[in-house]
């Protein structure tokens, strides 16, 4: 009894566990897989760095078979719904549409990816063939077994949609705009320029960060954007307008013309 209890506790600690009932007629092949930060590297053949950037905690998986078809099902756990959604958007193919599976999903002929709460679900099919309908149905069933929110991060709605490129905005887990002082935030790529939003712990922390940005990009002029803003220019980030609003530091960079302040102002107006 004690061994069973410890096994169940260990399974819960590794995240929610998938099973083969998500696809009619498929049966489990082998044991349930469990990975943590120490063991994921080998399972992913060295491609685990992206998971770690978003704070990966654990993965639980199972292999399901029916005839000559194999489904490889994995559920990864992240510290928060925001980071799980960030991992999801960071792995999307921007050329393909997304759909409502959990908080969001994308289905291709060989793989489906979706997010719900702090969990990222992945199902891959083998051998090479067209499995879109099977994968969509399996993901929809798996999503029902996972607890968590189906809401997307509110920050995504702050960015104006006009001229927004596919796949944007997305959560950048570190060094937004390539700047280490912008530790984590949302970045949107437009046809001309980029917008970003970084949330700090408090207005005071945001003020301190904004001061560092002004030191990093000197020579700017004040702009009436947010609580405080300024317009400047950089060799790499081009014409830009940076501003602080409450506990958030944001801005518009790489403006093709003199509309950096205008575009930043549109973003500021949408930030609560």
C-alpha positions, 0 to 999 in steps of 0.5 A, a space after each residue: 500500500 505504501 509503495 502504491 501511494 508513493 508511486 501515485 504521489 510521484 506521478 502527480 508530481 510529474 504532471 498529469 498523465 496521458 493514456 491511450 483511451 484518447 484514440 479508439 482502438 489504440 493500446 499502450 505500448 511499454 511503460 509510462 515515460 517520466 522526465 524532469 530537468 535532468 533527463 529531458 535532454 536525452 529524450 529530446 535528442 538534445 533539443 530540450 533547451 527551448 523547454 528550459 527557457 520557459 521553465 520546464 518542470 516535468 514531462 509525462 508520456 505514453 506510446 499508443 499503438 493500433 495496427 501499424 500506427 503509433 501515437 507518441 503522447 506527451 504532456 509537459 508541465 510549466 510553472 504557469 499558464 503564461 509560460 506554457 502558452 509561451 512555449 506553445 506559441 514559440 513552437 508554432 508554424 506561423 504559416 499554418 492556422 491555429 484552432 481552439 484546442 484548450 487555450 490554443 492548438 495547431 494540427 498538422 499531418 504528423 503532429 498536434 500541439 496544444 496548451 491548457 493551463 500550465 500544460 503543453 500537450 504534444 501528440 506525434 504519429 508514425 510512420 509518415 502519412 496523413 493523420 490530421 483528423 486522427 491527431 485532432 480528435 485525439 488532442 480534443 480528447 486529451 484536452 478534456 482530461 487536463 485541468 486548467 484555464 483555456 484563456 490566453 494571456 491578456 497581454 496578447 490583446 494589448 498589441 494593435 492588430 494592424 500590420 501585425 505579422 503571423 505568429 505575433 505577439 509571443 512571449 520572449 522568455 529572456 532578453 527581449 529585443 536582445 537586451 538583458 535588462 529586459 528579462 521577460 516580456 511580449 514581443 510583436 513583429 509588424 510589417 514595419 517595426 516591433 512592439 514590446 511590453 515588459 511587466 515589472 513587480 511594481 511601478 517603482 521597479 518599472 521606473 528603475 528599469 526605464 531609467 536604465 533604458 534611458 542610460 542605455 539609449 541616451 540623447 532622446 527627447 521627451 514624448 507624451 506617451 504613458 506615464 513617461 516616455 521618450 523618442 530616440 534612435 539606435 544603430 540596431 533598433 532604429 527610430 524608437 519610442 520607449 515608455 513606462 505605464 504603471 508597472 510596465 515598460 514598453 515601446 515601439 522600435 525599428 520604425 520606418 518613419 517618424 511614427 514611433 511615438 504614434 505607434 507607441 501611443 496606440 500600444 500605451 492606450 491599450 495597456 490598463 
